[in-house]
Amino acid sequence: MNTLQELERKTEQIREKMYEAYYNSYDYSEIVEISQELDNLLNQLDEMKNRRDES
């Protein structure tokens, strides 16, 4: 299982990848795919933080 720090680091990496794709690409389907991956990671991160706070 991913730790909170690993998810935060991965989230930042994917966010940077999305910005880079936006500024350097005309392929918006690629940007949407990266955005969906980022959304998934953010949901995992939120869930993990909520579980931690409930403990």
C-alpha positions in Angstrom: 0.0 0.0 0.0 1.2 3.5 -0.7 2.1 5.7 2.1 0.7 9.3 2.4 4.1 10.7 1.4 4.4 8.5 -1.6 0.9 9.5 -2.8 1.7 13.2 -2.3 4.9 12.8 -4.3 3.2 10.9 -7.1 0.4 13.4 -7.2 2.9 16.2 -7.7 4.7 14.3 -10.4 1.5 13.7 -12.3 0.4 17.3 -11.9 3.7 18.5 -13.4 3.3 15.9 -16.2 -0.2 17.3 -16.9 1.0 20.9 -17.0 3.9 19.9 -19.3 1.5 18.1 -21.7 -0.8 21.1 -21.7 2.0 23.5 -22.6 3.7 21.3 -25.1 1.0 19.3 -26.8 -2.0 19.7 -29.0 -3.2 16.2 -28.1 -6.0 17.0 -25.6 -6.9 13.3 -25.2 -3.5 12.8 -23.6 -4.2 15.7 -21.2 -7.5 14.2 -20.3 -5.9 10.8 -19.5 -3.3 12.5 -17.3 -6.0 14.5 -15.6 -8.0 11.4 -14.9 -4.9 9.7 -13.4 -4.4 12.8 -11.2 -8.1 12.7 -10.1 -7.7 9.1 -9.1 -4.5 9.9 -7.1 -6.2 12.8 -5.4 -9.2 10.7 -4.4 -6.8 8.1 -3.0 -4.9 10.8 -1.1 -8.2 12.3 0.3 -9.4 8.8 1.4 -6.1 8.1 3.1 -6.1 11.4 4.9 -9.7 10.9 6.0 -8.9 7.4 7.4 -5.9 8.8 9.2 -8.0 11.6 10.8 -10.7 9.1 11.9 -8.1 7.1 13.8 
